[in-house]
Amino acid sequence: MAQHACKHFAHLHPVTPSARGCEECLKMGSSWVHLRMCLVCGHVGCCDSSPNKHATKHFHDTKHPIIRSVEPGESWAWCFVDEVVEELQQ
């Protein structure tokens, strides 16, 4: 098993994306730049380059620590708590 720079990665399990785009932006008719998925519950939110920053808002609301990029060709995850980027196996 790979060593991770933070303890939160050890507690992950498979999740299903909550939507095919940013869940909140779809409801409000807004747009986004890039998508991120919570690796605790599957919530899909927009990145911090997007006007609404829903992925970060989801972390502040829930304290779920890890998101991953769901952009094609990207395989990284970010821990908000430890401020660590991890490469994920595809």
Secondary structure, 3 states (H helix, E strand, C coil): CCCCCCHHHHHCCCCCCCCCCCHHHHHHCCCCCCEEEECCCCCEEECCCCCCCHHHHHHHHHCCCEEEECCCCCCEEEECCCCEEEECCC
